[in-house]
């Protein structure tokens, strides 16, 4: 990656995040059950995150689950059994109460995509958060997840690994991409975004930050969302 680009983004991030050198991640990065990381990663693509939180809360309320308790983590087998005990229609409309699809072009219901994702985890014998290291950088696992309708880009997969504990991965969604492209003035690939945030994190740590690519991703996402929300408000006032 071009060192000039890295330096430019590092300087900008240092300026806007200077008061967040010891930033703590939000609570969704502390789920007590691996399967909730799956639900979050699938339902979060292309939507406002508040809607994702509501979806997960409804799911947890229905099954009386504590989202963040790690004292009694339930297995992916347990979650899969719960979901397969319901029809897709009931799971979608009455439990998640969310009819979103993985894509507008031949996408499937996100509730169904969650089940397919869990089945791949089952195939690789991944039951709990502590098992996640077994599939990091596993090409066959990634291939099978990307074969789920709507998962080809791999964004949900990267976000899943982030939620499940990988500090080195980012979720290069539209907020992250817009933030970086606005600074460098050119189009960037998903791979470019990962390389940039990794390098920028290293630069910031040399300047006294306690940050990882995952933390930087979260800071940038929140910053960009706020900027766009302010812009929308201003445009509304001009109407």
NORDA-V447572 format. One record per residue. N is the residue number from 1. PHI is phi in whole degrees, 0 to 359 (999 if undefined). PSI is psi in whole degrees, -180 to 180 (* if undefined). Layout:
# NORDA-V447572
N PHI PSI
N PHI PSI
This chain:
# NORDA-V447572
1 999 140
2 304 124
3 295 -29
4 295 -40
5 296 -46
6 300 -45
7 295 -41
8 297 -46
9 289 -38
10 299 -44
11 297 -44
12 296 -45
13 296 -38
14 298 -37
15 288 -45
16 275 -20
17 247 19
18 301 -27
19 268 10
20 235 38
21 293 -27
22 243 45
23 300 138
24 253 137
25 291 156
26 288 167
27 296 -25
28 294 -14
29 274 10
30 233 34
31 302 144
32 271 -6
33 226 131
34 302 -37
35 296 -28
36 291 -28
37 295 -36
38 294 -49
39 301 -47
40 299 -47
41 295 -35
42 285 -46
43 282 -15
44 276 -13
45 286 124
46 75 17
47 222 169
48 288 139
49 292 -26
50 302 -36
51 293 -35
52 294 -45
53 301 -42
54 297 -40
55 298 -46
56 293 -39
57 298 -41
58 295 -41
59 299 -47
60 292 -38
61 296 -41
62 298 -43
63 262 7
64 56 54
65 253 142
66 270 114
67 299 -37
68 248 1
69 283 121
70 262 4
71 285 -23
72 220 61
73 293 129
74 270 146
75 284 163
76 295 -31
77 299 -42
78 297 -47
79 295 -41
80 297 -39
81 296 -41
82 300 -48
83 289 -40
84 285 -10
85 279 -5
86 243 156
87 285 156
88 301 -39
89 299 -47
90 293 -42
91 300 -42
92 289 -49
93 270 -28
94 250 -24
95 257 -64
96 292 -34
97 52 48
98 211 114
99 261 17
100 295 149
101 250 161
102 291 -24
103 197 161
104 282 -16
105 250 99
106 60 28
107 284 161
108 252 166
109 300 139
110 297 -31
111 298 -36
112 286 -37
113 298 -36
114 300 -45
115 297 -43
116 296 -38
117 296 -45
118 298 -36
119 294 -35
120 292 -41
121 301 -42
122 299 -43
123 302 -35
124 265 11
125 60 41
126 258 111
127 252 -37
128 224 172
129 305 -36
130 291 -12
131 271 -7
132 298 -28
133 297 -21
134 290 -20
135 242 0
136 296 129
137 65 20
138 272 107
139 297 -37
140 292 -41
141 300 -49
142 299 -40
143 299 -45
144 290 -34
145 293 -42
146 291 -16
147 279 -12
148 292 130
149 310 125
150 93 -2
151 250 10
152 301 -36
153 293 -27
154 85 3
155 296 -46
156 300 -39
157 296 -45
158 299 -42
159 293 -38
160 302 -47
161 297 -37
162 300 -51
163 296 -33
164 277 -4
165 128 -4
166 283 115
167 281 -15
168 268 -15
169 262 155
170 238 170
171 247 93
172 283 67
173 273 -173
174 297 -30
175 294 -46
176 294 -46
177 298 -44
178 296 -42
179 303 -51
180 290 -43
181 294 -32
182 295 -32
183 281 -47
184 272 -18
185 72 25
186 210 162
187 289 143
188 232 146
189 274 169
190 299 -38
191 294 -38
192 301 -44
193 299 -43
194 298 -47
195 297 -41
196 294 -49
197 293 -31
198 295 -47
199 293 -40
200 294 -39
201 301 -44
202 299 -43
203 297 -45
204 293 -36
205 296 -30
206 289 -17
207 258 16
208 100 3
209 282 156
210 243 84
211 221 153
212 236 167
213 305 -38
214 297 -45
215 295 -41
216 296 -41
217 304 -46
218 293 -41
219 298 -46
220 296 -44
221 301 -47
222 294 -41
223 298 -49
224 295 -39
225 298 -43
226 295 -41
227 299 -44
228 289 -33
229 294 -40
230 296 -41
231 297 -42
232 296 -41
233 298 -43
234 296 -43
235 297 -37
236 295 -39
237 293 -25
238 277 -12
239 286 *
